[in-house]
Amino acid sequence: MEHWQNFSPIHAGTVLCFAVVWGLLCVRGRVLRDTPAQSAWRAVLALAVLGCWLFANGMQLLPGRFDAAVVLPLQVCDIAGLVAAFAIWRPGGLPSGVVHFWGLGFSIQAILTPELSNGPAHLEFWTFWLPHANLTGAACYALLVERYRPGWADARVAFGCALLYLAMILPFDLLTGFNYGYVGPAKPGNASLIDFLGPWPWRVGAMMLLTALVFALLAWPWARAQNPRSLA
């Protein structure tokens, strides 16, 4: 409980626990779907997700914990996690698209290979896992409860937002020496997919190509279901 190691029993147990929690939330959401209580339930769940986001990011900004190089809410998952609260409250449109593609496309990497050193006995564990698990959970909730069905246009918009993020965060990283979005010269301290994408700056291009592929895969089954004769 003191220390964290990727692919350990604690890692598996953590993922399972959050999956169970969001599974129960999805069951509750489906029970209340299309009922007079649905709007209130959405608001409560959105506030809970927002509260977890504020707690996780706010605690990291406190004196003694603040490190501008790592705790500013500028990572992809930080931005998408904030959007997730709005997407739950008002499902559909751009927020749901960002949560689907960024949540499942980006946060899964963080869940599989978290850059973490402390276990559940430490606050760092919770400030990492609460927003990341909620982001992935919100993406699944949109599919299972709100019946969100992404198409190719949604994938293109989400990728356009990713390019906009890159255009803003890369100059910031280069000016400050930070590595938000992992697009700077440095790499995560733990083993991750980024290790296989080549040296900087070429790996930035590889990351965006991989992002386009992942977004296409996340859109393809739903787009095919909507129009079986079309691949695009």
C-alpha positions in Angstrom: 0.0 0.0 0.0 3.0 2.3 0.4 4.6 1.9 -3.0 3.3 1.7 -6.5 4.5 -0.7 -9.2 3.0 -1.0 -12.7 1.3 -4.3 -13.5 1.4 -5.3 -9.8 -1.6 -6.8 -7.9 -2.3 -3.3 -6.5 -2.4 -1.9 -10.1 -4.9 -4.6 -11.1 -7.0 -4.1 -8.0 -7.1 -0.4 -8.5 -8.3 -0.7 -12.1 -10.9 -3.3 -11.0 -12.2 -1.2 -8.1 -12.8 1.9 -10.3 -14.3 -0.3 -13.0 -16.8 -1.7 -10.4 -17.7 1.8 -9.2 -18.3 3.1 -12.7 -20.1 -0.1 -13.6 -22.6 0.6 -10.7 -22.9 4.2 -11.8 -23.8 3.0 -15.3 -26.4 0.6 -13.9 -27.9 3.5 -11.9 -27.8 5.8 -14.9 -29.6 3.2 -17.1 -32.3 2.7 -14.5 -33.0 6.5 -14.4 -32.7 7.0 -18.1 -35.7 8.7 -19.7 -37.3 9.3 -16.3 -38.1 12.6 -14.5 -35.1 12.0 -12.2 -32.6 11.8 -15.1 -31.7 15.5 -15.1 -31.0 15.6 -11.4 -28.9 12.4 -11.6 -26.8 13.9 -14.4 -26.3 17.0 -12.3 -25.2 15.1 -9.2 -22.9 12.8 -11.1 -21.4 15.8 -13.0 -20.8 17.6 -9.7 -19.1 14.5 -8.2 -16.8 14.3 -11.2 -16.0 18.0 -11.0 -15.5 17.8 -7.3 -12.9 14.9 -7.7 -11.2 17.0 -10.4 -11.0 20.1 -8.2 -9.8 18.0 -5.3 -7.1 16.2 -7.3 -5.8 19.3 -9.0 -6.2 21.6 -6.1 -4.3 19.5 -3.6 -1.3 19.5 -6.0 -1.2 23.3 -6.0 -0.8 23.5 -2.2 2.5 24.8 -0.8 4.9 21.9 -0.3 3.3 20.0 -3.2 3.4 22.5 -5.9 5.9 21.9 -8.8 5.1 23.9 -11.9 6.8 21.3 -14.1 4.3 18.6 -13.3 1.2 19.7 -11.4 -0.3 22.5 -13.6 -3.7 21.2 -15.0 -2.3 21.2 -18.6 -2.1 17.6 -19.4 -4.5 16.1 -22.0 -6.3 14.2 -19.3 -6.6 17.3 -17.1 -8.4 19.2 -19.8 -10.5 16.2 -20.9 -11.3 15.5 -17.2 -12.8 18.9 -16.8 -14.8 18.6 -20.0 -16.1 15.2 -18.7 -18.1 16.9 -16.0 -19.9 19.0 -18.6 -20.4 16.1 -20.9 -22.2 14.2 -18.2 -24.4 17.1 -17.3 -25.2 18.0 -21.0 -24.4 14.9 -23.1 -23.7 15.0 -26.8 -21.9 17.3 -29.1 -18.3 18.4 -28.8 -17.9 17.7 -25.1 -18.9 14.0 -25.5 -16.7 13.7 -28.5 -13.6 15.0 -26.7 -14.3 12.8 -23.7 -14.8 9.7 -25.9 -11.7 10.1 -28.1 -9.4 11.8 -25.6 -10.7 9.8 -22.6 -10.4 6.4 -24.3 -7.6 7.3 -26.7 -5.3 9.0 -24.2 -6.2 8.2 -20.6 -6.0 4.4 -21.3 -2.2 4.9 -21.7 -2.1 6.6 -18.3 -4.1 3.8 -16.7 -1.9 1.1 -18.2 1.4 2.7 -17.4 0.8 5.4 -14.8 3.7 7.7 -13.9 3.3 7.0 -10.2 5.5 6.0 -7.3 3.3 5.9 -4.2 0.5 3.5 -3.4 -3.0 4.0 -1.9 -1.6 5.1 1.5 -0.5 8.4 -0.1 -2.4 11.4 -1.4 -0.5 11.2 -4.7 -2.2 8.0 -5.5 -5.6 9.5 -5.2 -4.8 12.8 -7.0 -3.7 10.6 -10.0 -6.3 7.9 -10.0 -9.5 9.8 -9.3 -9.4 12.1 -12.4 -8.0 9.5 -14.7 -10.5 6.8 -13.7 -13.4 9.3 -13.9 -12.4 10.4 -17.3 -12.4 6.8 -18.7 -15.5 6.1 -16.7 -17.3 9.1 -18.1 -16.4 8.0 -21.7 -17.9 4.6 -21.0 -20.9 6.1 -19.3 -21.6 8.2 -22.5 -21.7 5.0 -24.6 -23.6 2.7 -22.2 -26.1 5.1 -20.6 -26.4 8.2 -22.8 -26.2 6.2 -26.1 -23.5 8.4 -27.5 -22.5 7.1 -30.9 -19.4 8.8 -32.4 -18.9 9.2 -36.1 -16.2 10.2 -38.5 -17.0 13.8 -38.1 -16.6 13.5 -34.3 -13.2 11.9 -34.8 -12.0 14.7 -37.1 -13.2 17.3 -34.6 -11.5 15.6 -31.7 -8.3 15.2 -33.7 -8.5 18.9 -34.7 -8.7 19.7 -30.9 -5.6 17.6 -30.4 -3.7 19.5 -33.0 -4.8 22.8 -31.4 -3.6 21.5 -28.0 -0.3 20.6 -29.6 0.1 24.0 -31.2 -0.4 25.6 -27.8 1.5 23.2 -25.5 4.6 22.5 -27.5 5.8 26.2 -27.5 5.0 26.3 -23.8 7.1 23.2 -23.1 10.0 24.5 -25.2 9.9 27.9 -23.4 9.7 26.5 -19.9 11.6 23.2 -20.2 8.4 21.4 -19.0 6.9 18.3 -20.7 3.1 18.7 -20.6 1.5 16.5 -23.2 4.8 14.5 -23.3 5.6 16.4 -26.5 8.8 18.0 -25.1 12.3 16.6 -25.4 12.0 14.6 -22.1 10.2 11.3 -21.7 8.1 9.9 -18.8 10.1 8.5 -16.0 8.5 5.0 -16.4 8.3 2.7 -19.4 5.5 3.7 -21.7 4.5 3.6 -25.4 6.4 6.8 -26.0 9.7 4.8 -25.7 8.9 3.1 -29.0 8.1 6.3 -31.0 11.7 7.3 -31.7 13.8 10.4 -30.7 12.5 13.9 -30.3 11.3 15.8 -32.3 10.3 13.1 -34.7 8.3 11.3 -32.1 5.9 14.2 -31.9 4.9 13.4 -35.5 4.7 9.8 -34.6 2.5 10.6 -31.7 0.1 12.5 -33.8 0.0 9.7 -36.5 -0.7 7.2 -33.7 -3.4 9.5 -32.3 -5.1 9.7 -35.7 -5.1 5.9 -36.0 -6.5 5.4 -32.5 -9.2 7.9 -33.1 -10.1 6.2 -36.3 -10.3 2.8 -34.5 -12.5 4.4 -31.8 -14.9 5.8 -34.4 -15.0 2.9 -36.9 -17.3 0.4 -35.3 -19.9 3.1 -34.5 -19.6 4.7 -38.0 -20.0 1.3 -39.6 -23.1 0.5 -37.5 -24.7 3.8 -38.6 -23.7 3.3 -42.3 -22.6 -0.3 -43.1 -21.8 0.5 -46.7 -19.4 3.3 -45.8 -15.8 3.1 -44.4 -15.5 6.9 -44.3 
